Amino acid sequence: MRDFLDERPIKLRRERSAMPASGRPFVLALGLCLLAALLVFLDRQGLITPARQTLQQMIAPVAQRLTALRDGAGDLATAPRGAAALEARIAALERENGALRNQLIRLEQARVENEFLRQQLAIQRAQPWTLLGAEVTVRSPDAGRRVLTIARGSREGVRPGMAVIGQLPGTPAALVGIVEAAGPHAAEVLLITDIASQVSGRVMHQGRAEVGLVQGQWQRGSRLQLGQIARSLPIAPGDPVVTAGLTAALNLPFDLAAIPADIPIGSVEQVRVAEQYQLAELRPYVDPDQVRYVWVILSQDD
């Protein structure tokens, strides 16, 4: 019995090894070639076309899904680089926007300066004055005094006592103040509406003129007042008043005053009699509180 059992595995092993191991790949390759040739033959005969179409229809959704997954993976791989490029583009656009804004500001400043230069040229053509343009930088917060600061000083030739004029749309270039103090690059201007401002003025009526004193009245609830006008000269509302050029000669508070004659000041609004003289309330041609740019009269040409 033992001999019989021992003999059977030996026979089985011999049966399995009847074909050499080296011949199996050859047989497999030959079978695949025959199968491929058969499929090619059948395809040319059109016998497997329906089966191929059915297989393509079954595989197409799977292929599309795999393609979408591949594209999504590619987008994820390139996302950081795309975000970095977008941030760089945004930063570049912001810099460009800032540069354009600065350019617009410079163009607007140039336009404003050009307009002021045109005004100055027109004034100098009409009057024999040498002008220095100045921007108003500060207005006095003190309610008791009417003072403003301009961005021109002694290094540009500004001196105490010089007249300061301004112009608004629809008005002539008119007196708005007198330089009270001058630093190297800035100067303080006392406005003509301040009660401490006193300027010699000339009122003209029907070919006649009379010299008087123009004094600020802002602290008294008014603007300007022309006093010391002889009662013999009839004056009326609307009569023009200009500087007389006698401020220094009359030894008024601005003993160094260099105010030329014939600078427009304002017009008469109301007249009243006080003892031996007439008093006239004046409306200034230019409201000193409205000017943003002024001109200092440095000198008067002969």
C-alpha positions, 0 to 999 in steps of 0.5 A: 500500500505504501509503495502504491501511494509513493508511486502516484505523485511520481507519475503525476509529476512526470505527466505535468512535465511532458511539455518542456517549460521553454516551449510555453512562451512560444505557444502563447505568442503563437496563439496571440498572433493567430488571435490578432490575425483572426481579429484583423481578418474579421475586422476587414470583413466587417464582422466585428464592427457592431461589437467594436462600436458597442465596446466603444460606447461602453468605454467612452464615458469611462475615458471621458471621466479619466480625462477630466480627472487628468485635467483636474490634476493638471490644474491643481499642479499649476494652481500655485503658479497661476495664483502667483502670476495673478498676484504679480499682475495685480501688483503691477496694475496697482503700481501703474494705477498709482503712477497714472494718479500721480501723473493726473495730479501733476497735470492738474497742478500744471493746469492750475499754475498755468491759469494763475500765470495767465491771470498774472500776465493779464494784470501786468499788461494792464498795470505797471506792477512787478508781481510775485505769485503766492499760494495761500497756505494758512488762514489764522484760526484767531477770530480776533484777527484777519491774517493769512500766510502765503508761501513766499518770503524774504528770499523771493523779495517779499518785504513788510508793507508790500501790497497783496492783491487777489482776483476772483472770477468776474472781479478786477485784481484788487487789494486784499491785504498788506504784508505784515511780516516776512520769513525766508520762505513765508509771509503773513498778510494782514487782510484789509478787512481787519480793524488794524488795517489802514490804507489811504484811499481815493474815492472818485465821483463824476470826474472828481476825487477825494482822499480818505482813510480806508479801515477794516471793519470786520470786528465791527460786523462790517467790511470796510469803511472810508472815512475823512471824506470832505462833505463838499464832495458828493459821493454815492453808492457805486463810486469806485475806491482805489489806493491813493499811494499815500499810506507811508506818507501819512505815517499810518501803522505800516511805516514801511508801506510800499502800496502803489496808487490806483489799486482797486479796493472796492465800491461805495455801498452806503454813505452817511455824514458824521460831523465835518466828514462823510463816512462810506461803507465799502464792499471790497471787489475781492473778498479776502476770505475767498482767495486761494492764490494772491500776488505780491506787488514787488515794485511799480514800473515808472 
